[in-house]
Amino acid sequence: MLVKNILVGKRGSVVTIEPTANLTAAAKLLAERRIGAVVILGADHRIVGILSERDIVRALAEHGPAVLNEPVGQVMTRDVKTCSENDTIDGLMARMTTGKFRHMPVVEHSRRIAKDFALSGRSYRLGVLAVRHVLASSPIGE
């Protein structure tokens, strides 16, 4: 099975935030949208990072509550692993397992989020798969 097969059944949009937003704003966004990660876009609308709930928890554990006033860019994961719509689910799971991460943006060659990229300044139609989406689509998840 390919990534694009999962995306067909996935509704919603990719939620993004700027690296200058503070962690409090990012945490509120994650809670409001009921998502586990947000993609960080730079000025050129390319992915510069990803911030997960785990990143926020680690920052709080290391630096205390004052870190919530820090910019997302200080805490985000910069080495973002991405995939394309034509990648296999088996390959995706292997990469997520080896890399020990749970969210992966689906991008085109330029590290821009795939499909309908210019529709809005903040949301895009396709783009972040979580392990739960992949497991739900495989015989293992049934």
MOGI-V692759 format. One record per residue. N is the residue number from 1. RES is the residue in one small letter. SS is DSSP state (H for helix, E for strand, - for the rest). D_LAST is the distance of its C-alpha to the last C-alpha in Angstrom with 1 decimal. Layout:
n=N res=RES ss=SS d_last=D_LAST
n=N res=RES ss=SS d_last=D_LAST
This chain:
n=1 res=m ss=- d_last=14.9
n=2 res=l ss=E d_last=17.4
n=3 res=v ss=H d_last=17.6
n=4 res=k ss=H d_last=19.3
n=5 res=n ss=H d_last=16.3
n=6 res=i ss=H d_last=14.5
n=7 res=l ss=H d_last=17.9
n=8 res=v ss=H d_last=18.4
n=9 res=g ss=H d_last=15.9
n=10 res=k ss=- d_last=17.0
n=11 res=r ss=- d_last=20.0
n=12 res=g ss=- d_last=22.7
n=13 res=s ss=- d_last=25.0
n=14 res=v ss=E d_last=25.6
n=15 res=v ss=E d_last=27.7
n=16 res=t ss=E d_last=30.6
n=17 res=i ss=E d_last=33.5
n=18 res=e ss=E d_last=36.8
n=19 res=p ss=- d_last=37.6
n=20 res=t ss=- d_last=40.6
n=21 res=a ss=- d_last=38.7
n=22 res=n ss=E d_last=38.6
n=23 res=l ss=H d_last=35.7
n=24 res=t ss=H d_last=36.2
n=25 res=a ss=H d_last=35.7
n=26 res=a ss=H d_last=32.5
n=27 res=a ss=H d_last=31.1
n=28 res=k ss=H d_last=32.1
n=29 res=l ss=H d_last=30.4
n=30 res=l ss=H d_last=27.1
n=31 res=a ss=H d_last=27.3
n=32 res=e ss=H d_last=28.5
n=33 res=r ss=H d_last=25.7
n=34 res=r ss=- d_last=23.0
n=35 res=i ss=- d_last=22.1
n=36 res=g ss=- d_last=22.0
n=37 res=a ss=E d_last=24.2
n=38 res=v ss=E d_last=27.1
n=39 res=v ss=E d_last=28.6
n=40 res=i ss=E d_last=32.3
n=41 res=l ss=E d_last=34.5
n=42 res=g ss=- d_last=38.1
n=43 res=a ss=- d_last=41.1
n=44 res=d ss=- d_last=40.4
n=45 res=h ss=- d_last=36.9
n=46 res=r ss=- d_last=35.3
n=47 res=i ss=E d_last=32.6
n=48 res=v ss=E d_last=34.6
n=49 res=g ss=E d_last=31.9
n=50 res=i ss=E d_last=28.8
n=51 res=l ss=E d_last=28.8
n=52 res=s ss=E d_last=25.9
n=53 res=e ss=H d_last=26.0
n=54 res=r ss=H d_last=26.3
n=55 res=d ss=H d_last=29.3
n=56 res=i ss=H d_last=31.0
n=57 res=v ss=H d_last=30.4
n=58 res=r ss=H d_last=31.8
n=59 res=a ss=H d_last=34.8
n=60 res=l ss=H d_last=35.5
n=61 res=a ss=H d_last=35.4
n=62 res=e ss=H d_last=37.8
n=63 res=h ss=H d_last=40.1
n=64 res=g ss=- d_last=39.9
n=65 res=p ss=H d_last=39.8
n=66 res=a ss=H d_last=42.4
n=67 res=v ss=H d_last=39.8
n=68 res=l ss=H d_last=38.4
n=69 res=n ss=H d_last=41.5
n=70 res=e ss=- d_last=40.9
n=71 res=p ss=E d_last=39.7
n=72 res=v ss=H d_last=36.1
n=73 res=g ss=H d_last=37.5
n=74 res=q ss=H d_last=38.6
n=75 res=v ss=H d_last=35.2
n=76 res=m ss=- d_last=32.7
n=77 res=t ss=E d_last=31.1
n=78 res=r ss=- d_last=33.4
n=79 res=d ss=- d_last=31.7
n=80 res=v ss=- d_last=28.8
n=81 res=k ss=- d_last=26.4
n=82 res=t ss=E d_last=25.4
n=83 res=c ss=E d_last=23.6
n=84 res=s ss=- d_last=24.3
n=85 res=e ss=- d_last=22.4
n=86 res=n ss=- d_last=22.8
n=87 res=d ss=- d_last=21.3
n=88 res=t ss=E d_last=18.3
n=89 res=i ss=H d_last=15.0
n=90 res=d ss=H d_last=15.6
n=91 res=g ss=H d_last=19.0
n=92 res=l ss=H d_last=18.0
n=93 res=m ss=H d_last=15.8
n=94 res=a ss=H d_last=18.7
n=95 res=r ss=H d_last=21.1
n=96 res=m ss=H d_last=19.4
n=97 res=t ss=H d_last=19.0
n=98 res=t ss=H d_last=22.6
n=99 res=g ss=H d_last=24.0
n=100 res=k ss=- d_last=22.4
n=101 res=f ss=- d_last=21.7
n=102 res=r ss=- d_last=18.8
n=103 res=h ss=E d_last=20.3
n=104 res=m ss=E d_last=21.6
n=105 res=p ss=E d_last=23.8
n=106 res=v ss=E d_last=23.6
n=107 res=v ss=E d_last=27.3
n=108 res=e ss=- d_last=29.8
n=109 res=h ss=- d_last=32.3
n=110 res=s ss=- d_last=34.5
n=111 res=r ss=- d_last=32.0
n=112 res=r ss=- d_last=32.1
n=113 res=i ss=E d_last=28.9
n=114 res=a ss=- d_last=27.9
n=115 res=k ss=- d_last=28.9
n=116 res=d ss=- d_last=31.3
n=117 res=f ss=H d_last=32.6
n=118 res=a ss=H d_last=35.9
n=119 res=l ss=H d_last=35.0
n=120 res=s ss=- d_last=35.5
n=121 res=g ss=- d_last=36.7
n=122 res=r ss=- d_last=33.7
n=123 res=s ss=E d_last=30.5
n=124 res=y ss=E d_last=28.9
n=125 res=r ss=- d_last=26.4
n=126 res=l ss=- d_last=24.1
n=127 res=g ss=- d_last=23.4
n=128 res=v ss=E d_last=21.4
n=129 res=l ss=E d_last=17.8
n=130 res=a ss=E d_last=16.3
n=131 res=v ss=H d_last=13.9
n=132 res=r ss=H d_last=11.5
n=133 res=h ss=H d_last=11.8
n=134 res=v ss=H d_last=11.2
n=135 res=l ss=H d_last=8.1
n=136 res=a ss=H d_last=6.6
n=137 res=s ss=H d_last=7.9
n=138 res=s ss=- d_last=6.9
n=139 res=p ss=H d_last=5.3
n=140 res=i ss=H d_last=5.6
n=141 res=g ss=H d_last=3.8
n=142 res=e ss=- d_last=0.0
